Amino acid sequence: MSRPDVIFSFIRYEIKRAIARRKVLALIAFTILLDTLPYYALSTAGTTIIPSSAYPYIWIAGVFEVQPLFLNFTAILIAAGAMSEEYEQGTAELLLSKPVERNDYFAGKFLGGYILFLIILAFSILLSIASAFTFFGTQMSLEIVPGLFLAQAFASLIFYSLAFMMGELVRRSSLAYIFSSAVFFSSIIISAYMDLIYTLTGKGIYSTIRTYLPTSPANSLPVQYAVPLLPSTASAVLQFVGSGSASVPTLDLSVAILLAYTVPAICIAGVYFWFSDISRKMS
């Protein structure tokens, strides 16, 4: 039976372990650059790029510009090494030799990495809002931020889960990064091609393929949540960052597709971990 205190201990362990690695510090530094420099550049570019009437909503530029690429890739970087690095360093065998259940270890590792990702996500959103205040004055429609945070958190869970699964299956951090990134970038590239072919031919099959690729619901869900809650004035900002429309028809379909990828990935990782041997330190 799972023990909450043991799971919580593994959550703290995973967060501390991940922070101790330089890649997390690099991600935080990159987040600061992505959420500050664009606002400074926009503030010095004049009013021809984004009309002054849209300035109170310019905070969404950083939120939606970062989400499609950086945040999903951040989720991959955190999750791919969560399990695999323990096998490489030999610490998995040591930790599981203690009087703990495998499901406690698995849940703590999964949740610890995901909570760390949520911290980076929250930091990114808050930094975007602070930068928008600094360079463009008072911002509006901030009441949607909590819901937008949850939408982005759920949307990125698809790539976090896929990378976590890869880390458990291959048990090599480098291979887990490569395979997970390949899925991510292949989805982006194939989606672009499907969109182009659909535009040229008008055949619905290509639009359907694009819809069910993992990047489509991940990118669509935050837009589908936020757009109905934002005034028409904010559309200029959304169009500027290329997030004016969603590639999945409905919010419910986005949620269903995300679950269709996420739940099996978690289950596969869990079943493989539960029934496989725990290897000694891997070279």
C-alpha positions in Angstrom: 0.0 0.0 0.0 1.3 3.5 -0.9 2.4 5.7 1.9 1.9 9.5 1.3 4.9 10.4 3.5 7.2 8.1 1.4 5.9 9.5 -1.8 6.4 13.0 -0.5 10.0 12.1 0.4 10.7 10.9 -3.1 9.1 14.1 -4.5 11.5 16.2 -2.5 14.4 14.0 -3.5 13.5 14.2 -7.2 13.2 18.0 -7.1 16.5 18.4 -5.2 18.2 15.9 -7.5 17.0 17.7 -10.7 17.9 21.2 -9.4 21.4 20.0 -8.6 22.0 19.2 -12.2 23.1 22.2 -14.3 20.4 21.6 -17.0 17.7 22.9 -14.7 19.7 26.0 -13.9 20.2 26.5 -17.7 16.5 26.2 -18.2 15.8 28.8 -15.6 18.3 31.2 -17.2 16.8 30.6 -20.6 13.3 31.2 -19.2 14.5 34.6 -17.9 15.8 35.6 -21.3 12.7 34.4 -23.2 10.3 36.3 -20.9 12.2 39.6 -20.7 14.1 40.3 -23.9 11.1 40.0 -26.3 9.2 42.6 -24.3 12.2 45.0 -24.3 12.5 44.5 -28.1 8.8 45.2 -28.6 8.9 48.3 -26.5 11.6 49.8 -28.7 10.1 48.7 -32.0 7.4 51.4 -32.1 3.6 51.1 -32.4 3.6 49.6 -36.0 4.0 46.0 -34.8 1.4 45.8 -32.1 -1.2 48.7 -31.8 -1.1 50.6 -28.6 -4.7 49.6 -27.9 -3.5 46.1 -27.4 -0.7 47.0 -24.9 -2.9 46.1 -21.8 -3.0 42.5 -23.1 0.6 42.2 -24.3 1.4 39.8 -21.4 -0.1 37.0 -23.4 2.6 37.4 -26.0 5.2 35.8 -23.8 2.8 33.2 -22.4 1.7 31.9 -25.8 5.1 32.4 -27.6 6.9 30.2 -25.1 4.4 27.4 -24.7 4.6 25.6 -28.1 8.3 25.0 -28.1 10.2 25.9 -24.9 7.8 24.6 -22.2 7.2 21.3 -24.0 10.9 20.8 -24.5 11.5 21.7 -20.9 9.0 19.0 -19.8 11.0 16.5 -22.0 14.3 17.5 -20.5 13.1 17.1 -17.0 11.1 13.8 -17.5 13.6 11.9 -19.8 16.2 11.8 -17.1 14.0 11.2 -14.1 14.2 7.4 -14.2 17.1 6.8 -16.6 19.7 8.8 -14.7 19.0 6.7 -11.6 19.8 3.5 -13.5 23.0 5.1 -15.0 24.3 6.2 -11.6 23.3 3.0 -9.8 21.1 4.9 -7.3 17.8 3.1 -8.4 19.1 -0.2 -6.9 20.2 1.5 -3.7 16.9 3.4 -3.2 14.7 0.3 -4.0 16.8 -1.8 -1.6 15.2 0.2 1.2 11.8 -0.7 2.7 9.8 1.2 0.1 7.2 0.1 -2.4 7.9 0.4 -6.1 4.7 2.4 -6.6 5.8 4.9 -4.0 9.1 5.3 -5.8 7.4 5.6 -9.2 4.8 8.1 -8.0 7.4 10.2 -6.2 9.7 10.4 -9.2 6.9 11.2 -11.6 5.3 13.8 -9.4 8.6 15.4 -8.3 9.7 16.1 -11.8 6.3 17.3 -12.8 6.1 19.7 -9.8 9.5 21.1 -10.8 8.1 21.7 -14.3 5.1 23.4 -12.9 7.4 25.7 -10.9 9.2 26.7 -14.1 5.9 27.2 -15.9 4.6 29.4 -13.1 7.8 31.4 -13.0 7.6 31.8 -16.8 4.1 33.2 -16.7 4.7 35.5 -13.8 7.9 36.8 -15.4 6.0 37.5 -18.6 3.4 39.5 -16.7 6.1 41.4 -14.8 8.0 42.2 -18.0 4.7 43.4 -19.6 4.0 45.7 -16.7 7.6 47.0 -16.8 7.7 47.9 -20.5 4.0 48.5 -21.4 2.2 49.6 -18.2 -0.9 48.2 -16.6 -2.1 44.8 -17.8 -5.7 43.5 -18.0 -7.6 40.2 -18.1 -5.1 38.8 -15.5 -8.0 36.9 -13.9 -7.6 34.2 -16.5 -4.0 33.4 -15.5 -4.8 30.6 -12.9 -7.0 28.8 -15.5 -4.4 29.4 -18.2 -1.7 28.0 -16.0 -3.8 24.8 -15.5 -4.4 24.5 -19.2 -0.8 24.8 -20.1 0.2 22.4 -17.3 -2.2 19.8 -18.6 -1.2 20.4 -22.2 2.5 19.8 -21.5 1.7 16.7 -19.5 1.6 14.8 -22.8 5.3 15.3 -23.6 6.3 14.9 -20.0 4.6 11.5 -19.8 6.0 10.4 -23.2 9.6 11.4 -22.1 9.1 9.8 -18.7 8.1 6.5 -20.4 11.1 6.7 -22.7 13.4 7.1 -19.8 12.0 4.0 -18.1 12.0 1.9 -21.3 15.5 2.6 -22.6 17.1 3.5 -19.2 19.7 5.7 -20.9 19.2 9.4 -20.5 20.8 10.3 -23.8 18.6 7.9 -25.7 15.5 9.0 -23.8 16.3 12.7 -24.7 16.9 11.7 -28.4 13.8 9.6 -28.8 11.5 12.0 -26.9 12.8 15.0 -28.8 12.4 13.1 -32.1 8.7 12.5 -31.3 8.3 16.2 -30.5 10.0 17.7 -33.4 8.7 15.1 -35.9 5.2 16.0 -34.8 5.9 19.7 -35.4 7.3 19.0 -38.9 4.6 16.6 -39.9 2.0 18.9 -38.7 3.4 21.7 -40.8 3.4 19.5 -43.9 -0.1 18.2 -43.3 -1.3 21.8 -43.0 0.4 22.8 -46.2 -0.9 19.8 -48.1 -4.4 20.3 -46.8 -4.3 24.0 -47.9 -3.2 22.9 -51.4 -5.5 19.9 -51.9 -8.4 20.6 -49.5 -8.6 16.9 -48.6 -9.8 16.5 -45.0 -7.6 13.4 -44.3 -4.6 15.7 -44.0 -6.3 18.0 -41.6 -7.4 15.0 -39.5 -3.9 13.7 -39.3 -2.6 17.0 -38.2 -5.4 17.2 -35.5 -4.3 13.9 -33.9 -0.6 14.6 -33.8 0.5 15.2 -30.2 1.6 18.8 -30.7 -1.8 19.8 -32.0 -3.8 19.4 -28.8 -0.8 20.5 -26.7 -0.7 23.8 -28.6 -4.5 24.2 -29.0 -5.8 23.7 -25.5 -4.4 26.9 -23.9 -5.6 28.9 -26.9 -9.1 27.3 -26.7 -9.3 28.2 -23.0 -8.0 31.8 -23.3 -9.5 33.2 -26.5 -13.2 33.1 -25.4 -12.2 35.0 -22.2 -10.1 37.7 -23.9 -11.5 40.8 -25.6 -11.3 41.3 -29.3 -8.5 43.8 -28.8 -6.2 41.1 -27.6 -6.5 39.3 -31.0 -3.8 41.5 -32.4 -1.3 40.1 -29.8 -2.4 36.5 -30.5 -2.0 36.9 -34.2 1.4 38.5 -33.7 2.7 35.4 -31.8 0.9 33.0 -34.2 -1.7 31.7 -31.7 -4.8 33.2 -33.1 -6.5 29.9 -33.8 -6.4 26.3 -32.7 -5.6 23.3 -35.0 -8.0 21.0 -33.0 -11.7 21.8 -33.6 -12.9 21.8 -30.0 -11.6 22.0 -26.4 -13.2 18.6 -25.5 -11.4 16.9 -28.4 -8.1 18.4 -27.3 -8.5 17.0 -23.8 -9.5 13.6 -25.2 -6.4 13.4 -27.5 -4.1 14.5 -24.7 -5.5 11.8 -22.4 -5.2 9.2 -25.2 -1.5 9.8 -25.3 -0.8 10.6 -21.7 -2.6 7.8 -19.9 -1.1 4.9 -21.9 2.4 6.4 -21.6 2.1 6.5 -17.8 0.6 3.0 -17.7 3.3 1.5 -20.0 6.1 3.1 -17.9 4.5 1.9 -14.7 3.9 -1.7 -15.9 7.5 -2.0 -17.3 9.0 -0.6 -14.0 6.9 -2.9 -11.8 7.7 -6.1 -13.6 11.3 -5.5 -14.8 14.5 -6.1 -13.0 16.3 -3.1 -11.4 19.7 -3.1 -13.1 22.9 -2.3 -11.4 24.9 0.8 -12.4 24.8 1.1 -16.1 27.9 2.4 -17.9 
